[in-house]
């Protein structure tokens, strides 16, 4: 599902964020990406959904050759790769259901299909009763659940999450994780960068640890392994 082959990423300011990273993630896996701040985790994640391009190496995600994608092809690729951020990135002037529907409107899905899929996703994340509310009327945990619904509405084969529980309290963090596990049980690949030691250690999934731009550990049932 995801493969990186000898990937390097150097920024224009001279910083080398990744150095010779090679990794394979199979369809249906749930993988945590951990490591100290500044280790290269966010760059690793951004490369998967073509927010950044590799300086060298090859990246394949869901059948797409990431470094060869043309700009006009990126929206099509992102139908298959759902992205979830730490700060939600909801559109504040749209309601909950409009935020979720927006992801389908971008790809010009029919209104009938959009209504059907939005309802399904809001049921999945437990927010049907909040459909007409605006983001500023929701708690942080509810906003992140809207973001999850939006990421899932086009039935992506991969979900890439960058610190999705970073702004949430422990209870809401667990709710988001349980939601990810439900999605993963349906066959969706999950790649989640996180600093949340408790979640990683409690669930014992595959852990890829990045240190100084390189893969330091890749363990099938790993732990967090850091004190920060």
ChimeraX attribute file (.defattr): number of C-alpha atoms within 10 A of each C-alpha:
attribute: neighborCount
match mode: 1-to-1
recipient: residues
	/A:1	16
	/A:2	18
	/A:3	20
	/A:4	22
	/A:5	15
	/A:6	16
	/A:7	22
	/A:8	22
	/A:9	23
	/A:10	15
	/A:11	12
	/A:12	7
	/A:13	6
	/A:14	7
	/A:15	9
	/A:16	15
	/A:17	20
	/A:18	26
	/A:19	19
	/A:20	15
	/A:21	19
	/A:22	16
	/A:23	14
	/A:24	12
	/A:25	17
	/A:26	12
	/A:27	16
	/A:28	17
	/A:29	18
	/A:30	22
	/A:31	25
	/A:32	25
	/A:33	27
	/A:34	29
	/A:35	24
	/A:36	15
	/A:37	13
	/A:38	13
	/A:39	19
	/A:40	24
	/A:41	27
	/A:42	18
	/A:43	19
	/A:44	24
	/A:45	20
	/A:46	17
	/A:47	19
	/A:48	26
	/A:49	22
	/A:50	18
	/A:51	10
	/A:52	16
	/A:53	22
	/A:54	23
	/A:55	15
	/A:56	16
	/A:57	17
	/A:58	19
	/A:59	25
	/A:60	17
	/A:61	21
	/A:62	19
	/A:63	12
	/A:64	16
	/A:65	13
	/A:66	22
	/A:67	18
	/A:68	12
	/A:69	13
	/A:70	8
	/A:71	9
	/A:72	8
	/A:73	11
	/A:74	15
	/A:75	13
	/A:76	12
	/A:77	20
	/A:78	18
	/A:79	21
	/A:80	21
	/A:81	25
	/A:82	25
	/A:83	24
	/A:84	23
	/A:85	18
	/A:86	16
	/A:87	17
	/A:88	20
	/A:89	13
	/A:90	20
	/A:91	14
	/A:92	12
	/A:93	11
	/A:94	16
	/A:95	19
	/A:96	31
	/A:97	23
	/A:98	20
	/A:99	23
	/A:100	30
	/A:101	26
	/A:102	18
	/A:103	22
	/A:104	22
	/A:105	13
	/A:106	11
	/A:107	12
	/A:108	10
	/A:109	15
	/A:110	11
	/A:111	12
	/A:112	8
	/A:113	12
	/A:114	20
	/A:115	16
	/A:116	13
	/A:117	20
	/A:118	27
	/A:119	19
	/A:120	15
	/A:121	25
	/A:122	23
	/A:123	13
	/A:124	17
	/A:125	18
	/A:126	15
	/A:127	20
	/A:128	16
	/A:129	10
	/A:130	17
	/A:131	17
	/A:132	13
	/A:133	15
	/A:134	19
	/A:135	23
	/A:136	12
	/A:137	13
	/A:138	14
	/A:139	12
	/A:140	18
	/A:141	20
	/A:142	21
	/A:143	21
	/A:144	28
	/A:145	26
	/A:146	27
	/A:147	25
	/A:148	28
	/A:149	30
	/A:150	27
	/A:151	25
	/A:152	27
	/A:153	23
	/A:154	23
	/A:155	16
	/A:156	18
	/A:157	20
	/A:158	30
	/A:159	27
	/A:160	22
	/A:161	25
	/A:162	24
	/A:163	21
	/A:164	26
	/A:165	28
	/A:166	16
	/A:167	15
	/A:168	18
	/A:169	11
	/A:170	14
	/A:171	9
	/A:172	18
	/A:173	20
	/A:174	16
	/A:175	16
	/A:176	21
	/A:177	16
	/A:178	12
	/A:179	17
	/A:180	19
	/A:181	15
	/A:182	13
	/A:183	18
	/A:184	19
	/A:185	13
	/A:186	9
	/A:187	15
	/A:188	22
	/A:189	26
	/A:190	24
	/A:191	24
	/A:192	25
	/A:193	26
	/A:194	22
	/A:195	23
	/A:196	18
	/A:197	15
	/A:198	13
	/A:199	19
	/A:200	22
	/A:201	15
	/A:202	10
	/A:203	12
	/A:204	16
	/A:205	18
	/A:206	20
	/A:207	25
	/A:208	25
	/A:209	26
	/A:210	23
	/A:211	19
	/A:212	17
	/A:213	22
	/A:214	19
	/A:215	21
	/A:216	11
	/A:217	16
	/A:218	16
	/A:219	13
	/A:220	12
	/A:221	13
	/A:222	19
	/A:223	22
	/A:224	23
	/A:225	14
	/A:226	11
	/A:227	7
	/A:228	10
